[in-house]
Amino acid sequence: MSDEPITIANEFTEVVVRRIDTRNGSRLLISAPRSGESITLDALEVEALTWQNPRTLAAMVGNSHAPLLPDEPEERDDGLA
């Protein structure tokens, strides 16, 4: 069962947020109608947004239509300096 969608918009974009129920619990389904992109987030992932500072969010917005971090690490990038 899904809850009624909530639309949030400004002069730059529009997103639709909806709570959906899955086998693993409730998720937020966030969709961007203009781009056709969507993501589902569980409670921990939503809470993790509250841990971010404005600089992190600005970096995400500044990297429009792309992930902040790539899916695959670059070759020879083992995370060690």
C-alpha positions as CSV (number, residue, x, y, z in Angstrom):
1,M,0.0,0.0,0.0
2,S,1.3,3.5,-0.9
3,D,0.6,6.8,0.8
4,E,-0.5,9.8,-1.2
5,P,2.3,11.6,-3.0
6,I,3.8,14.9,-1.9
7,T,5.1,17.2,-4.5
8,I,7.8,19.6,-3.6
9,A,8.8,22.2,-6.2
10,N,10.7,25.5,-6.7
11,E,11.9,27.5,-9.7
12,F,14.6,24.9,-10.4
13,T,13.0,21.5,-10.1
14,E,10.1,19.4,-8.9
15,V,10.2,16.1,-6.9
16,V,7.5,13.7,-5.9
17,V,7.9,11.9,-2.5
18,R,5.8,8.8,-1.6
19,R,6.0,6.3,1.2
20,I,6.0,2.7,-0.2
21,D,5.8,-0.6,1.7
22,T,8.2,-3.4,0.7
23,R,9.1,-6.8,2.1
24,N,11.9,-5.1,4.1
25,G,9.8,-2.3,5.5
26,S,8.8,1.2,4.5
27,R,10.8,3.3,2.0
28,L,10.6,6.7,0.6
29,L,10.3,6.8,-3.1
30,I,11.7,10.1,-4.4
31,S,11.1,10.8,-8.1
32,A,12.1,13.7,-10.3
33,P,9.5,13.8,-13.1
34,R,11.6,16.1,-15.4
35,S,14.6,13.8,-15.5
36,G,12.8,10.5,-15.0
37,E,15.2,9.6,-12.2
38,S,14.1,8.0,-8.9
39,I,15.5,6.5,-5.7
40,T,14.2,4.6,-2.8
41,L,15.6,5.3,0.7
42,D,15.1,3.3,3.9
43,A,14.9,5.0,7.3
44,L,18.6,4.8,7.9
45,E,19.4,6.4,4.6
46,V,16.9,9.2,5.2
47,E,18.4,9.7,8.7
48,A,21.9,9.9,7.1
49,L,20.7,13.0,5.2
50,T,20.3,14.7,8.6
51,W,24.0,14.1,9.4
52,Q,25.1,16.1,6.4
53,N,26.3,19.7,6.5
54,P,25.4,22.4,4.0
55,R,28.8,21.9,2.2
56,T,28.0,18.3,1.4
57,L,24.6,19.1,0.1
58,A,26.0,21.9,-2.0
59,A,28.5,19.5,-3.5
60,M,25.6,17.1,-4.4
61,V,23.6,19.9,-6.0
62,G,26.7,21.2,-7.8
63,N,27.2,17.8,-9.4
64,S,23.7,17.8,-11.0
65,H,22.4,14.7,-12.7
66,A,25.4,12.6,-11.5
67,P,26.3,10.8,-8.3
68,L,28.6,12.5,-5.8
69,L,30.8,9.4,-5.8
70,P,31.2,7.0,-8.7
71,D,29.7,3.5,-8.5
72,E,33.1,1.9,-9.0
73,P,36.4,3.1,-7.5
74,E,39.0,4.3,-9.9
75,E,41.7,1.7,-10.8
76,R,44.4,1.6,-8.0
77,D,42.1,3.5,-5.7
78,D,42.1,1.2,-2.6
79,G,41.1,4.1,-0.3
80,L,44.6,4.2,1.2
81,A,46.8,7.2,1.1
